[in-house]
């Protein structure tokens, strides 16, 4: 099936006028940031994406639907970092009012909590971890948890339906534990910047930004929200003039997709009056333009010249890393709904057609 039939075509109002600096002045009664950037919250964007596409993303997750264990955790808990796809289930479940789907998403959040330490970190049984989770691993988990909690909070159906009452109770019960882990992660700010900054791994800086920002939003933790904004700014500073979000000080078409996905998630959760909207949107535009040049006519994502993911490149668990085409599809799906650019829809269609055959 072609991706073009999986995506909604409802237009989103856009306005494209850019300035070099974003202040707090207004144009008439319209805040400057809102007047110069596409209008569309995450909820607005998601409501215009066909649920069949969201179902496609769900099917890509290897999960034990009874326990909520994902990937390598299915054989027994290994790392909290593998539990990072709850939002796919919760997004699809909320938009289709599928209680069972949301339930699976919550199970994936709950699964690692018995392995949480008193300080908010987690046990970890990956090789060379010395039994304790890394800040990056916890950031990956909270990145997804915060996303899921915010989606639940914004859904009227989830918040008011009788059939979701037991799910709301479960969320209330897990929030104190999530807050404890968020507090622990906030103490690791310097360690995350040292590991992911200076052009090393911008995609992880973006993931850190979302972990702080959305989890902070969900738990009403302004300290975490502010730290999330700081990490987003650091991420923007690691984009070069060509539009690449630096990975090992260069361009990588796979991790560029991850950065795009996270940057657009951040953008669509900003207030329409947020001063950073124009800065983020300008960075996204340049990143998309560069990434499109890495998509071959047949839809394959070109890896030649990449700094991390390429034939003979980085490995994980002794397996060569493959291109994250799902992150690219998710990012472009958001971008398409915000711009209604037919070239983006064409690129998505080609990528989906190529990788769905594999």
WOJO-V629718 format. One record per helix or strand of 3 or more residues. SS is the DSSP state (hx for helix, st for strand). FROM is the first residue (numbers start at 1). TO is the last residue. If there is no record, write none. Layout:
BEGIN
((SS FROM TO) (SS FROM TO))
END
This chain:
BEGIN
((hx 3 5) (hx 32 36) (hx 42 46) (hx 51 59) (hx 71 75) (hx 80 82) (hx 86 96) (hx 99 115) (hx 135 154) (hx 156 160) (hx 162 186) (hx 189 196) (hx 202 218) (hx 222 237) (hx 253 267) (hx 277 292) (hx 325 339) (hx 342 356))
END
